């Protein structure tokens, strides 16, 4: 047997910066949020209920709250790439933990399987964000 046939092929790999990993996780979780909301419009009665919404101060506040909830993860995609590591780490840990709590609390009574599935994925992605942020690599000073 020649030495050419006995060599093992090793796939090339390189270290990905933790900021890129966390930012990609924020992107993934945002896709799940959007897909969940999009699929939800096909749930019987949702569109009819949406058509009954009246422009009140309470409705305006509810829509603003939803917009704020979706803006934070959207902004974290960028902030994760540019904010200094010490602040970045804690922002990712705190915000992801709050979103995990919110996801679980708001979906405890959900019965649609697609929504439960996406919620489980969103929680797992958020846990990964916390894990990567918690285990942020350090340099010896």
C-alpha positions as a printed NumPy array, in Angstrom:
array([[  0.   ,   0.   ,   0.   ],
       [  1.468,   3.312,  -0.972],
       [  1.641,   6.354,   1.279],
       [ -0.655,   8.242,  -1.103],
       [ -3.565,   5.873,  -0.435],
       [ -3.07 ,   5.863,   3.34 ],
       [ -3.354,   9.646,   3.86 ],
       [ -6.574,  10.932,   5.4  ],
       [ -8.311,  13.951,   3.981],
       [ -8.907,  16.645,   6.555],
       [-11.485,  19.29 ,   5.832],
       [-10.321,  22.85 ,   6.133],
       [-11.838,  24.762,   9.008],
       [-11.221,  28.078,  10.72 ],
       [-12.182,  29.669,  13.996],
       [-15.315,  31.823,  13.798],
       [-15.369,  34.861,  16.072],
       [-17.914,  34.658,  18.9  ],
       [-19.478,  37.951,  17.738],
       [-20.269,  36.41 ,  14.352],
       [-21.713,  33.291,  15.981],
       [-23.998,  35.283,  18.283],
       [-25.036,  37.674,  15.514],
       [-25.934,  34.704,  13.285],
       [-28.014,  33.254,  16.132],
       [-29.93 ,  36.555,  16.44 ],
       [-30.59 ,  36.368,  12.679],
       [-31.844,  32.791,  13.002],
       [-34.16 ,  33.614,  15.892],
       [-35.538,  36.618,  13.979],
       [-36.413,  34.349,  11.036],
       [-38.305,  32.059,  13.417],
       [-40.217,  35.037,  14.87 ],
       [-41.161,  36.274,  11.401],
       [-42.13 ,  32.83 ,  10.095],
       [-44.236,  32.173,  13.188],
       [-46.107,  35.44 ,  12.777],
       [-46.521,  34.869,   9.05 ],
       [-47.843,  31.314,   9.411],
       [-50.134,  32.47 ,  12.219],
       [-52.199,  34.593,   9.811],
       [-53.461,  31.314,   8.314],
       [-54.82 ,  30.094,  11.655],
       [-58.624,  30.17 ,  11.376],
       [-60.098,  33.345,  12.843],
       [-56.851,  35.319,  13.102],
       [-57.467,  37.5  ,  10.029],
       [-61.105,  38.075,  10.979],
       [-60.004,  39.108,  14.455],
       [-57.345,  41.42 ,  12.981],
       [-59.971,  43.103,  10.79 ],
       [-61.961,  44.012,  13.924],
       [-59.081,  45.956,  15.493],
       [-59.948,  49.58 ,  16.195],
       [-57.413,  52.394,  16.382],
       [-57.446,  53.144,  20.093],
       [-54.743,  54.338,  22.446],
       [-54.6  ,  50.824,  23.905],
       [-54.198,  49.271,  20.436],
       [-51.498,  51.792,  19.574],
       [-49.651,  50.857,  22.764],
       [-49.986,  47.112,  22.045],
       [-48.645,  47.546,  18.509],
       [-45.77 ,  49.668,  19.821],
       [-44.945,  46.984,  22.414],
       [-44.82 ,  44.314,  19.686],
       [-42.676,  46.57 ,  17.492],
       [-40.292,  47.147,  20.413],
       [-40.106,  43.424,  21.145],
       [-39.134,  42.743,  17.518],
       [-36.802,  45.741,  17.198],
       [-34.556,  44.627,  20.059],
       [-33.462,  41.312,  18.469],
       [-33.162,  43.053,  15.104],
       [-30.81 ,  45.664,  16.54 ],
       [-28.874,  43.012,  18.47 ],
       [-27.8  ,  41.488,  15.142],
       [-25.74 ,  44.645,  14.533],
       [-24.914,  45.555,  18.142],
       [-23.357,  42.127,  18.69 ],
       [-20.857,  42.927,  15.957],
       [-19.888,  46.429,  17.102],
       [-20.336,  46.776,  20.882],
       [-17.297,  46.197,  23.092],
       [-17.079,  42.63 ,  24.472],
       [-17.753,  43.348,  28.166],
       [-21.028,  45.206,  27.501],
       [-21.84 ,  42.97 ,  24.529],
       [-21.578,  39.834,  26.627],
       [-23.987,  41.089,  29.287],
       [-26.433,  42.547,  26.739],
       [-26.658,  39.159,  25.037],
       [-27.019,  37.238,  28.302],
       [-29.671,  39.545,  29.773],
       [-31.748,  40.13 ,  26.653],
       [-31.723,  36.487,  25.562],
       [-32.702,  35.377,  29.068],
       [-35.594,  37.859,  29.086],
       [-36.749,  36.591,  25.692],
       [-36.579,  32.97 ,  26.893],
       [-38.789,  33.854,  29.87 ],
       [-41.188,  35.815,  27.64 ],
       [-41.397,  33.034,  25.029],
       [-42.214,  30.418,  27.627],
       [-44.675,  32.628,  29.523],
       [-46.601,  33.782,  26.441],
       [-46.817,  30.384,  24.77 ],
       [-47.816,  28.141,  27.686],
       [-51.418,  28.007,  26.475],
       [-50.635,  27.728,  22.756],
       [-52.16 ,  24.682,  21.046],
       [-50.951,  25.023,  17.454],
       [-48.072,  22.6  ,  16.877],
       [-46.22 ,  24.872,  14.407],
       [-46.16 ,  27.65 ,  16.998],
       [-44.95 ,  25.33 ,  19.765],
       [-42.262,  23.99 ,  17.432],
       [-41.036,  27.474,  16.509],
       [-41.156,  28.533,  20.154],
       [-38.986,  25.536,  21.098],
       [-36.495,  26.451,  18.345],
       [-36.516,  30.11 ,  19.454],
       [-35.829,  29.074,  23.057],
       [-32.984,  26.759,  21.976],
       [-31.427,  29.497,  19.833],
       [-31.752,  31.974,  22.704],
       [-30.126,  29.476,  25.068],
       [-27.271,  29.152,  22.555],
       [-26.894,  32.953,  22.564],
       [-26.656,  32.923,  26.37 ],
       [-24.181,  30.004,  26.261],
       [-21.88 ,  31.646,  23.698],
       [-22.035,  34.989,  25.519],
       [-21.43 ,  33.351,  28.909],
       [-18.446,  31.43 ,  27.5  ],
       [-17.051,  34.44 ,  25.637],
       [-13.356,  33.748,  25.013],
       [-10.918,  35.74 ,  27.118],
       [ -7.315,  36.744,  26.578],
       [ -4.613,  36.523,  29.214],
       [ -3.595,  40.038,  30.249]])
